[in-house]
Amino acid sequence: MKKWLILLLVFGILFQVIGFLSVIFSFIIYQFLGRFGTKNHSIELFKKMDAQGDIFNKLDEVESDISQEIFDIQKIDSYKDILYFGTENDKIDLIGMVVFNPTKEFISLIKIALNDKNETVRILASNSLQKFENFFEDKIHSLKKDLKSKNDNKIYLELIKVYDRYIESTLLDSFLHSKYINEIFELFKRIKNIKEDELIYKSYLKLSIKYNKFNDLEDKLIYLIKDYPTCDNLFMIIEYYYKKSDFENIYKYLELINPKNIKSTKQKNSYDFWINHAI
């Protein structure tokens, strides 16, 4: 009798251990499939994205030079190749990188991903675009609120820059462009003694050229050049005359530029083009 009891006890313990190991093994298999299975991988990915969601609220804190180190605009064609021919993980990584760059070039990449054959990539792309829109709208709302309590030129300039970036981003429907452009110049009107703040005044002139607000602009630019004939200011008036198709004045002011003083690659390319195509 004792032998049977001992034998039953041994079998009971043995099967309990085997049962326990079976549970552990099943759990491991479940976790493996949950992490690498297509559907469950998406769930895990979204949990990870939610945990890092605050990254979308800090886009304005990423300086342009840091962004360039993270994501090089010169490699834009390579990034497009990834979206067309890369793996699912490559595409997801790329969308994650684009989060740091709310510019038209990088947003155009996300828009390509909206039509990807992979559902996870499409959902992430759509989510990223919505996050970008929320970022701009929330930032505008926050800065407007700040202006009500504090009439500060720095806040004006920051809000103007956000409007400009929003328009540039291509997120806005075209019919809303004029609305936000008008908002920019209404803000400029509210700034007292705008000429006394060099940074704001130059922003006003540059955006006036950019958005074709040419009323009395030529006189303002000429006066600026007389007082401050810097390389940047000369290129600004050249841009104005380019918009006006006034080629005579383009070359007139090009002659005042010393090529050795040009630091911007964009300006250098522009200078070389016009000099090499002089009439």
PAZAPA-4460 file (N, C-alpha, C; in steps of 0.05 Angstrom, whole numbers, plus 32768, in hexadecimal, padded with zeros to 4 digits):
% residues 279
    n_x    n_y    n_z   ca_x   ca_y   ca_z    c_x    c_y    c_z   seq   type   mol
   8011   7FE8   8000   8000   8000   8000   8011   8019   8000     1      M     A
   8026   8019   8011   8038   8030   8013   8046   8034   7FF8     2      K     A
   804D   801D   7FEB   805B   801F   7FD2   804A   802D   7FBD     3      K     A
   802F   8026   7FBC   801D   8032   7FA9   801A   8050   7FAF     4      W     A
   8018   8057   7FC9   8016   8073   7FD0   802F   8083   7FC7     5      L     A
   8046   8077   7FCC   805F   8084   7FC4   8060   8088   7FA6     6      I     A
   8057   8072   7F98   8058   8072   7F7A   8045   8087   7F70     7      L     A
   802D   8089   7F7B   8019   809E   7F73   8023   80BA   7F78     8      L     A
   8031   80BD   7F8F   803C   80D7   7F97   8051   80E0   7F82     9      L     A
   8063   80CC   7F7B   8078   80D3   7F67   806C   80DA   7F4D    10      V     A
   8058   80CB   7F43   804B   80D1   7F29   803D   80EC   7F2A    11      F     A
   8031   80F2   7F41   8023   810B   7F44   8036   8123   7F42    12      G     A
   804D   8120   7F50   8061   8136   7F50   806C   8139   7F33    13      I     A
   8072   8121   7F27   807D   8122   7F0C   806B   8130   7EF8    14      L     A
   8051   8128   7EF8   803F   8134   7EE5   803A   8152   7EEB    15      F     A
   803B   8159   7F04   8038   8175   7F0C   804F   8186   7F00    16      Q     A
   8067   817A   7F03   807F   8188   7EF8   807D   818B   7EDA    17      V     A
   8074   8174   7ECD   8071   8175   7EB0   805B   8189   7EA8    18      I     A
   8046   8189   7EB7   8030   819C   7EB2   803A   81B8   7EB5    19      G     A
   8049   81BD   7ECA   8053   81D8   7ECF   8066   81E1   7EB8    20      F     A
   8077   81CE   7EAF   8089   81D4   7E99   807A   81D9   7E7F    21      L     A
   8064   81CA   7E7B   8054   81CE   7E64   8047   81EA   7E63    22      S     A
   803E   81F3   7E7A   8033   820E   7E7C   8048   8223   7E75    23      V     A
   8060   821F   7E81   8076   8232   7E7B   807D   8232   7E5E    24      I     A
   807E   821A   7E52   8085   8218   7E36   8070   8225   7E24    25      F     A
   8056   8221   7E2B   8040   822D   7E1C   8041   824B   7E1E    26      S     A
   8048   8255   7E35   8049   8272   7E3A   805F   827F   7E28    27      F     A
   8076   8271   7E27   808C   827A   7E16   8084   827B   7DF9    28      I     A
   8077   8266   7DF0   806E   8265   7DD4   805A   827B   7DCE    29      I     A
   8048   8280   7DE1   8034   8295   7DDE   8041   82B1   7DDC    30      Y     A
   8055   82B5   7DED   8063   82CF   7DED   8072   82D2   7DD2    31      Q     A
   807E   82BD   7DC9   808E   82BE   7DB0   807B   82C6   7D99    32      F     A
   8064   82B8   7D97   8051   82BD   7D82   8045   82D9   7D85    33      L     A
   8041   82E1   7D9E   8035   82FB   7DA3   8048   8312   7D9A    34      G     A
   8062   830D   7D9C   8075   8322   7D95   807A   8323   7D77    35      R     A
   807B   830B   7D6B   8083   830A   7D4F   806D   8305   7D3C    36      F     A
   8055   82FD   7D46   803F   82F9   7D34   8036   8314   7D29    37      G     A
   802C   8315   7D10   8025   832E   7D03   8012   833F   7D13    38      T     A
   7FFB   8332   7D1B   7FE7   8341   7D29   7FF0   834B   7D44    39      K     A
   7FFB   8338   7D54   8004   833F   7D6F   801C   8351   7D6E    40      N     A
   802C   834F   7D5A   8043   8362   7D57   8039   837E   7D55    41      H     A
   8023   8382   7D46   8017   839D   7D43   800E   83A7   7D5E    42      S     A
   8001   8396   7D6E   7FF8   839E   7D88   800F   83A7   7D9A    43      I     A
   8024   8396   7D9A   803B   839D   7DAA   8048   83B7   7DA1    44      E     A
   8048   83BB   7D87   8054   83D3   7D7B   8045   83EC   7D84    45      L     A
   802A   83EA   7D83   801A   8401   7D8B   801C   8407   7DA8    46      F     A
   8020   83F2   7DB9   8024   83F7   7DD5   803E   8406   7DD9    47      K     A
   8053   83FE   7DCA   806D   840B   7DCB   806A   8428   7DC2    48      K     A
   805B   842D   7DAC   8058   8448   7DA2   8049   8459   7DB6    49      M     A
   8034   844E   7DC3   8026   845D   7DD7   8037   8465   7DEF    50      D     A
   8049   8452   7DF6   805B   8458   7E0D   806E   846E   7E06    51      A     A
   8074   8472   7DEC   8087   8487   7DE4   8077   849E   7DD7    52      Q     A
   805D   849F   7DDC   804D   84B3   7DCF   8055   84D0   7DD4    53      G     A
   8061   84D5   7DEA   8068   84F1   7DF0   807D   84FC   7DDD    54      D     A
   8089   84EB   7DCD   809D   84F4   7DBA   8090   8507   7DA5    55      I     A
   8076   8502   7DA0   8068   8513   7D8C   8063   852F   7D97    56      F     A
   8062   8531   7DB2   805E   854B   7DBE   8077   855C   7DC1    57      N     A
   808D   8550   7DB9   80A7   855E   7DBC   80B5   8564   7DA2    58      K     A
   80A5   8564   7D8C   80B1   8568   7D72   80BF   8583   7D70    59      L     A
   80B3   8597   7D7D   80BE   85B2   7D7B   80D9   85B4   7D8A    60      D     A
   80DF   85A1   7D9B   80F8   85A2   7DAA   810F   8596   7D9B    61      E     A
   810A   858A   7D84   811F   857D   7D74   812B   8592   7D62    62      V     A
   8143   859B   7D66   8150   85AF   7D56   8155   85A3   7D3A    63      E     A
   8155   85B5   7D26   8158   85AC   7D0A   8172   859D   7D06    64      S     A
   8187   85A7   7D12   81A1   859A   7D0E   81A2   857E   7D1A    65      D     A
   8194   857A   7D31   8192   8560   7D3D   8182   854E   7D2B    66      I     A
   816C   8558   7D20   815B   8549   7D0F   816A   853F   7CF6    67      S     A
   817C   8550   7CEC   818B   8548   7CD4   819E   8531   7CDB    68      Q     A
   81A8   8531   7CF4   81B9   851B   7CFB   81AA   8500   7CFD    69      E     A
   8191   8503   7D07   8180   84EB   7D0A   8176   84E2   7CEE    70      I     A
   816F   84F5   7CDD   8161   84EE   7CC5   816A   8502   7CAF    71      F     A
   817A   84F9   7C9C   8187   850A   7C89   8176   850F   7C71    72      D     A
   816E   8528   7C6C   815D   852F   7C56   816A   8528   7C3B    73      I     A
   8184   8528   7C3A   8193   8522   7C21   818E   8505   7C18    74      Q     A
   8185   84F4   7C2B   8181   84D8   7C24   8163   84D2   7C1F    75      K     A
   8154   84E6   7C18   8137   84E3   7C15   8130   84CD   7C01    76      I     A
   813F   84CA   7BEB   813A   84B6   7BD8   813E   849A   7BE3    77      D     A
   8153   8497   7BF4   8158   847D   7C01   8141   8476   7C13    78      S     A
   8136   8489   7C21   8120   8484   7C33   8107   847B   7C23    79      Y     A
   8103   8487   7C0C   80ED   847F   7BFB   80F0   8462   7BF2    80      K     A
   8109   845A   7BEC   810F   843E   7BE4   8107   842B   7BFA    81      D     A
   810C   8433   7C13   8104   8422   7C2A   80E6   841E   7C2B    82      I     A
   80D7   8434   7C26   80BA   8432   7C27   80AF   8421   7C10    83      L     A
   80BC   8421   7BFA   80B2   8411   7BE3   80BC   83F4   7BE4    84      Y     A
   80D5   83F0   7BEE   80E1   83D6   7BEB   80EA   83CA   7C06    85      F     A
   80E9   83D9   7C1C   80F3   83CF   7C35   80E1   83BB   7C43    86      G     A
   80EB   83B0   7C59   80DB   839D   7C69   80C7   83AD   7C7A    87      T     A
   80B5   839F   7C87   80A2   83AC   7C99   80B0   83BA   7CAF    88      E     A
   80C4   83AE   7CBB   80D3   83BA   7CD1   80E2   83D3   7CC8    89      N     A
   80ED   83D1   7CB0   80FC   83E9   7CA5   80E9   8400   7CA2    90      D     A
   80D1   83FB   7C98   80BD   8410   7C94   80B4   841C   7CAF    91      K     A
   80B0   840B   7CC2   80A8   8414   7CDD   80BD   8425   7CE9    92      I     A
   80D6   841D   7CE7   80ED   842D   7CF1   80EE   8448   7CE4    93      D     A
   80E9   8448   7CCA   80EA   8461   7CBA   80D5   8474   7CC4    94      L     A
   80BD   846A   7CC8   80A7   847B   7CD1   80AE   8486   7CED    95      I     A
   80BA   8476   7CFE   80C3   847F   7D18   80D7   8496   7D16    96      G     A
   80E8   8495   7D02   80FC   84AA   7CFF   80EF   84C4   7CF5    97      M     A
   80DB   84C1   7CE3   80CD   84D8   7CD8   80BF   84E9   7CED    98      V     A
   80B8   84DC   7D03   80AB   84EA   7D1A   80BB   8502   7D22    99      V     A
   80D5   8502   7D1F   80E5   8518   7D28   80E6   852F   7D13   100      F     A
   80D9   852B   7CFC   80DD   853E   7CE6   80C2   8546   7CDA   101      N     A
   80B3   8558   7CE6   8099   8561   7CDB   809D   8574   7CC4   102      P     A
   80AB   856C   7CAF   80AF   857D   7C98   80A2   856F   7C80   103      T     A
   809E   857F   7C6A   8090   8574   7C53   809E   855C   7C47   104      K     A
   80B9   855C   7C47   80C8   8546   7C3B   80C2   852C   7C4A   105      E     A
   80C3   852D   7C64   80C0   8515   7C74   80A3   850D   7C77   106      F     A
   8091   8521   7C77   8074   851A   7C78   806C   850D   7C5E   107      I     A
   8079   8515   7C48   8073   8508   7C2E   807A   84EA   7C2F   108      S     A
   808E   84E3   7C3F   8095   84C6   7C42   807F   84B7   7C51   109      L     A
   8074   84C4   7C65   805E   84B7   7C74   8046   84B3   7C62   110      I     A
   8041   84C7   7C51   802A   84C5   7C3F   802D   84AD   7C2B   111      K     A
   8046   84A8   7C23   804B   8490   7C13   8044   8477   7C22   112      I     A
   804B   8477   7C3C   8045   845F   7C4D   8028   845A   7C51   113      A     A
   8017   846F   7C4D   7FFA   846B   7C50   7FEF   8457   7C3D   114      L     A
   7FFC   8452   7C27   7FF3   843F   7C13   8002   8424   7C13   115      N     A
   8011   8420   7C29   8021   8407   7C2B   800F   83EF   7C2C   116      D     A
   8019   83D9   7C21   800A   83C0   7C22   8007   83B4   7C3E   117      K     A
   8019   83BC   7C50   8018   83B2   7C6B   8006   83C3   7C7D   118      N     A
   7FF3   83B7   7C8A   7FE0   83C6   7C9A   7FED   83D5   7CB1   119      E     A
   8000   83C9   7CBF   800E   83D6   7CD5   801B   83EF   7CCC   120      T     A
   8029   83EE   7CB5   8037   8406   7CAB   8022   841C   7CA4   121      V     A
   800C   8414   7C98   7FF7   8428   7C91   7FEC   8435   7CAA   122      R     A
   7FE6   8425   7CBE   7FDB   8430   7CD7   7FEF   8443   7CE5   123      I     A
   8008   843B   7CE6   801C   844C   7CF2   8020   8466   7CE3   124      L     A
   801F   8465   7CC9   8022   847D   7CB8   800A   8490   7CBD   125      A     A
   7FF2   8485   7CBE   7FDB   8496   7CC3   7FDC   84A2   7CDF   126      S     A
   7FE4   8492   7CF2   7FE6   849B   7D0E   7FFB   84B2   7D10   127      N     A
   8011   84AF   7D02   8026   84C3   7D02   801D   84DE   7CF7   128      S     A
   800E   84DD   7CE1   8004   84F5   7CD5   7FF1   8503   7CE8   129      L     A
   7FE0   84F4   7CF5   7FCD   8500   7D08   7FDC   850C   7D1F   130      Q     A
   7FF2   84FF   7D28   8002   850A   7D3E   800F   8525   7D36   131      K     A
   8018   8526   7D1C   8023   853F   7D12   800F   8556   7D13   132      F     A
   7FF7   8550   7D09   7FE2   8564   7D09   7FDB   856D   7D25   133      E     A
   7FD9   855A   7D37   7FD3   8561   7D53   7FE9   8572   7D5F   134      N     A
   8002   856C   7D57   8019   857B   7D62   8016   8599   7D5A   135      F     A
   8011   859E   7D41   800F   85BA   7D37   7FF7   85C8   7D44   136      F     A
   7FE0   85BB   7D44   7FC8   85C7   7D4F   7FCB   85CD   7D6D   137      E     A
   7FD6   85B9   7D7B   7FDA   85BD   7D98   7FEE   85D4   7D9E   138      D     A
   8003   85D5   7D8E   8017   85E9   7D91   800B   8605   7D8C   139      K     A
   7FFC   8607   7D77   7FEF   8621   7D71   7FDC   8629   7D87   140      I     A
   7FCC   8617   7D91   7FB9   861D   7DA7   7FC9   8626   7DC0   141      H     A
   7FDE   8618   7DC6   7FEE   861E   7DDE   7FFB   863A   7DDC   142      S     A
   8006   8641   7DC5   8013   865B   7DC1   7FFF   8672   7DC1   143      L     A
   7FE7   866D   7DB6   7FD3   8681   7DB6   7FCA   8687   7DD3   144      K     A
   7FC8   8672   7DE2   7FC1   8675   7DFF   7FD6   8685   7E0E   145      K     A
   7FF0   867F   7E07   8006   868E   7E14   8005   86AB   7E0E   146      D     A
   7FFD   86B2   7DF5   7FFD   86CE   7DEC   7FE7   86DE   7DFB   147      L     A
   7FD2   86D0   7E03   7FBD   86DE   7E12   7FC6   86E7   7E2D   148      K     A
   7FD8   86D8   7E38   7FE2   86DF   7E53   7FFD   86EF   7E53   149      S     A
   800B   86ED   7E3C   8025   86FB   7E3A   802A   8704   7E1E   150      K     A
   802C   871E   7E1A   8030   872A   7E00   804F   872B   7DFA   151      N     A
   8059   8714   7DF1   8076   8711   7DEE   807D   870C   7DD1   152      D     A
   8091   871B   7DC7   8099   8718   7DAB   80A3   86FC   7DA5   153      N     A
   80B0   86EF   7DB8   80BA   86D4   7DB4   80A3   86C0   7DAE   154      K     A
   808D   86C5   7DBD   8076   86B3   7DB9   806A   86B8   7D9D   155      I     A
   8068   86D2   7D95   805E   86D9   7D7B   806F   86CB   7D65   156      Y     A
   8089   86CD   7D68   809A   86C1   7D53   8098   86A3   7D53   157      L     A
   8096   8697   7D6A   8093   8679   7D6B   8079   8670   7D5E   158      E     A
   8064   867F   7D63   804A   8678   7D58   804B   867C   7D39   159      L     A
   8057   8691   7D30   805A   8696   7D13   8069   867F   7D06   160      I     A
   807F   8676   7D13   808F   8660   7D09   807F   8646   7D07   161      K     A
   806E   8641   7D1B   805D   8629   7D1C   8049   8629   7D05   162      V     A
   803D   8641   7D00   802A   8643   7CEA   8039   863E   7CCF   163      Y     A
   8051   8649   7CCD   8060   8646   7CB4   8068   8629   7CB0   164      D     A
   8070   861B   7CC5   8078   85FF   7CC3   805F   85EE   7CBC   165      R     A
   8049   85F5   7CC7   8030   85E6   7CC2   8028   85E8   7CA5   166      Y     A
   802A   8600   7C99   8024   8604   7C7D   8038   85F4   7C6C   167      I     A
   8051   85F6   7C73   8067   85E8   7C64   8064   85CA   7C65   168      E     A
   8059   85C0   7C7B   8059   85A3   7C7F   8049   8593   7C6B   169      S     A
   8036   85A0   7C5D   8024   8594   7C4A   800D   8584   7C58   170      T     A
   800C   8587   7C72   7FF6   8579   7C81   7FDB   8587   7C7C   171      L     A
   7FDD   85A1   7C77   7FC4   85B1   7C74   7FB8   85AE   7C58   172      L     A
   7F9E   85AE   7C57   7F91   85B0   7C3D   7F97   85CB   7C31   173      D     A
   7F99   85CD   7C17   7FA1   85E6   7C0A   7F8F   85FD   7C10   174      S     A
   7F75   85F7   7C13   7F62   860D   7C18   7F66   861A   7C34   175      F     A
   7F75   860D   7C45   7F7B   8618   7C60   7F94   8629   7C60   176      L     A
   7FA4   8628   7C4B   7FBD   8637   7C4A   7FB9   8655   7C4F   177      H     A
   7FA6   8661   7C40   7FA2   867E   7C42   7F99   8685   7C5E   178      S     A
   7F8A   8674   7C6B   7F82   8679   7C87   7F9A   867C   7C99   179      K     A
   7FAD   8669   7C97   7FC4   866A   7CA9   7FD8   867F   7CA1   180      Y     A
   7FDA   8685   7C87   7FEB   869B   7C7E   7FE1   86B6   7C8A   181      I     A
   7FC7   86B9   7C89   7FBB   86D2   7C95   7FC0   86D3   7CB3   182      N     A
   7FBF   86BC   7CC0   7FC5   86BC   7CDD   7FE1   86C5   7CE2   183      E     A
   7FF4   86BD   7CD1   8010   86C5   7CD4   8013   86E4   7CD3   184      I     A
   8006   86F0   7CBF   800A   870D   7CBB   7FF9   871E   7CCF   185      F     A
   7FE4   8712   7CD9   7FD5   871F   7CEF   7FE6   8720   7D08   186      E     A
   7FF6   870B   7D0D   8008   870B   7D24   801E   8720   7D20   187      L     A
   8029   8723   7D08   803D   8737   7D03   8032   8753   7D09   188      F     A
   8018   8758   7D01   800C   8772   7D06   8009   8778   7D24   189      K     A
   8007   8764   7D34   8003   8768   7D50   801D   876D   7D5F   190      R     A
   8033   8769   7D52   804E   876E   7D5F   8055   878B   7D5D   191      I     A
   8058   8798   7D73   805F   87B5   7D74   807D   87B9   7D6E   192      K     A
   8083   87CE   7D60   809F   87D5   7D59   80AD   87BD   7D4D   193      N     A
   80A2   87B2   7D39   80AC   8799   7D2E   80C9   879D   7D23   194      I     A
   80CF   87B5   7D19   80EA   87B9   7D0D   8100   87B9   7D22   195      K     A
   80F8   87BD   7D3B   810C   87BE   7D50   8116   87A2   7D58   196      E     A
   8107   878E   7D51   8110   8772   7D56   8119   8766   7D3B   197      D     A
   8134   8765   7D38   8140   875D   7D1F   8136   8741   7D16   198      E     A
   8135   872E   7D28   812D   8713   7D22   8111   8711   7D17   199      L     A
   80FF   871F   7D25   80E2   871F   7D1D   80DF   872E   7D03   200      I     A
   80ED   8744   7D00   80EA   8754   7CE7   80F4   8745   7CCF   201      Y     A
   810A   8737   7CD2   8114   8727   7CBB   8101   870F   7CB5   202      K     A
   80F5   8704   7CCA   80E1   86EF   7CC6   80C9   86FA   7CB6   203      S     A
   80C1   8712   7CBE   80AB   871F   7CB0   80B1   8723   7C92   204      Y     A
   80CA   872D   7C8C   80D1   8731   7C70   80D3   8717   7C60   205      L     A
   80DF   8703   7C6D   80E2   86E9   7C5F   80C7   86DC   7C59   206      K     A
   80B5   86DD   7C6D   809B   86D1   7C69   8089   86E1   7C56   207      L     A
   808E   86FB   7C55   8080   870C   7C42   8087   8704   7C25   208      S     A
   80A1   86FF   7C21   80AA   86F6   7C07   809F   86DA   7C01   209      I     A
   80A1   86C9   7C15   8098   86AD   7C11   807B   86AB   7C0A   210      K     A
   806A   86BB   7C17   804D   86BA   7C13   8043   86D0   7C02   211      Y     A
   8055   86DD   7BF2   804D   86F1   7BDE   803E   8709   7BE9   212      N     A
   8046   8712   7C00   803A   872A   7C0C   804D   8742   7C05   213      K     A
   8049   874C   7BEC   805D   875E   7BE1   8057   877C   7BE6   214      F     A
   8042   8783   7BF4   803B   879F   7BF8   8051   87AE   7C07   215      N     A
   805D   87C2   7BFA   8073   87D2   7C06   808B   87C2   7C0E   216      D     A
   808D   87AA   7C05   80A3   8798   7C0D   80BD   87A0   7C01   217      L     A
   80BD   87A9   7BE8   80D6   87B0   7BDB   80E5   87C6   7BEA   218      E     A
   80D6   87DB   7BF2   80E3   87F1   7C00   80EF   87E8   7C1B   219      D     A
   80E1   87D7   7C28   80EB   87CC   7C42   8105   87BC   7C3E   220      K     A
   8106   87AC   7C29   811D   879C   7C23   8135   87AE   7C1B   221      L     A
   8130   87C2   7C0B   8145   87D5   7C03   8151   87E3   7C1B   222      I     A
   8140   87ED   7C2C   814A   87FA   7C45   815A   87E7   7C56   223      Y     A
   8151   87CF   7C58   8160   87BB   7C67   817C   87B6   7C5C   224      L     A
   817E   87B4   7C41   8197   87B0   7C34   81AA   87C8   7C38   225      I     A
   819F   87DF   7C38   81B0   87F7   7C3C   81BD   87F7   7C57   226      K     A
   81AD   87EE   7C6B   81B8   87EE   7C87   81C8   87D5   7C8D   227      D     A
   81BE   87BE   7C82   81CB   87A5   7C88   81CF   8794   7C6F   228      Y     A
   81E3   879A   7C5F   81E8   878B   7C46   81F5   876F   7C4A   229      P     A
   81E9   8760   7C5C   81F4   8745   7C62   81ED   8732   7C4B   230      T     A
   81FB   871C   7C4B   81F7   8707   7C36   81DA   86FD   7C37   231      C     A
   81CF   86F8   7C4F   81B4   86EE   7C52   81A0   8702   7C48   232      D     A
   81A4   871C   7C4F   8191   8730   7C46   8191   8734   7C28   233      N     A
   81A9   8732   7C1C   81AB   8734   7BFF   819C   871E   7BF1   234      L     A
   819F   8706   7BFC   8190   86EF   7BF0   8172   86F3   7BF4   235      F     A
   816A   8700   7C0A   814E   8704   7C0F   8142   8716   7BF9   236      M     A
   8150   872C   7BF3   8145   873E   7BDE   8147   8732   7BC3   237      I     A
   815B   8721   7BBE   815D   8712   7BA5   8145   86FF   7BA2   238      I     A
   813D   86F3   7BB8   8125   86E1   7BB7   810C   86F1   7BB1   239      E     A
   810B   8709   7BBC   80F4   871B   7BB5   80F3   8721   7B98   240      Y     A
   8109   8729   7B8C   810A   8730   7B70   8105   8717   7B5E   241      Y     A
   810D   8700   7B68   8108   86E7   7B59   80EA   86E3   7B58   242      Y     A
   80DC   86E7   7B6E   80BF   86E4   7B6F   80B1   86F8   7B5C   243      K     A
   80BE   870F   7B58   80B3   8724   7B47   80BD   8721   7B2A   244      K     A
   80CE   870D   7B25   80DA   8708   7B0A   80E9   8721   7B01   245      S     A
   80F6   872E   7B14   8106   8746   7B0D   8124   873D   7B0C   246      D     A
   812C   8734   7AF5   8147   8728   7AF2   815D   873D   7AF3   247      F     A
   8157   8755   7AEB   816A   876A   7AEC   8173   876F   7B09   248      E     A
   8160   8771   7B1B   8167   8776   7B37   8173   875D   7B44   249      N     A
   816C   8745   7B3A   8179   872D   7B45   8197   872F   7B41   250      I     A
   81A0   8736   7B29   81BC   8737   7B24   81C9   874F   7B31   251      Y     A
   81BA   8764   7B34   81C4   877C   7B41   81CD   8775   7B5E   252      K     A
   81BD   8766   7B6C   81C3   8760   7B88   81D6   8748   7B8A   253      Y     A
   81D6   8737   7B76   81E9   8721   7B76   8206   872C   7B75   254      L     A
   820A   8742   7B67   8224   874E   7B64   822E   8759   7B7F   255      E     A
   821C   875D   7B92   8224   8768   7BAC   822D   8751   7BBF   256      L     A
   8229   8739   7BB7   822F   8722   7BC9   824B   8718   7BC4   257      I     A
   825A   8716   7BDA   8274   870A   7BD9   8271   86EB   7BDD   258      N     A
   8277   86DB   7BC9   8273   86BE   7BCB   8280   86B2   7BE3   259      P     A
   8296   86BE   7BED   82A4   86B4   7C04   8294   86B6   7C1E   260      K     A
   8280   86C8   7C1D   826F   86CC   7C35   8257   86BA   7C36   261      N     A
   8253   86AA   7C20   823C   8699   7C1F   8241   867F   7C30   262      I     A
   8231   867B   7C44   8235   8663   7C55   8220   864D   7C50   263      K     A
   8209   8655   7C47   81F3   8642   7C42   81F7   8634   7C28   264      S     A
   81F4   8619   7C28   81F6   860A   7C10   81E1   8611   7BFC   265      T     A
   81C9   8616   7C06   81B3   861E   7BF5   81B9   8638   7BE7   266      K     A
   81C3   864C   7BF6   81CA   8665   7BEA   81E1   8663   7BD6   267      Q     A
   81F4   8652   7BDD   820B   864E   7BCB   8202   8642   7BB0   268      K     A
   81F0   862F   7BB1   81E5   8623   7B99   81D6   8637   7B89   269      N     A
   81C6   8648   7B97   81B6   865C   7B89   81C9   8671   7B7C   270      S     A
   81DD   8679   7B8A   81F0   868D   7B80   81FE   8682   7B67   271      Y     A
   8208   8669   7B68   8215   865D   7B52   8203   865A   7B39   272      D     A
   81EA   8654   7B3E   81D7   8651   7B28   81D4   866B   7B19   273      F     A
   81CE   8681   7B28   81C8   869A   7B1B   81E1   86A6   7B0E   274      W     A
   81F8   86A2   7B1B   8211   86AD   7B0F   8217   869E   7AF5   275      I     A
   8213   8683   7AF5   8219   8673   7ADD   8204   8677   7AC7   276      N     A
   81ED   8682   7ACE   81D8   8686   7ABA   81D3   86A4   7AB5   277      H     A
   81E8   86B4   7ABA   81E5   86D1   7AB6   81E0   86D7   7A99   278      A     A
   81CE   86E9   7A95   81C7   86F1   7A79   81DC   8703   7A6D   279      I     A
***
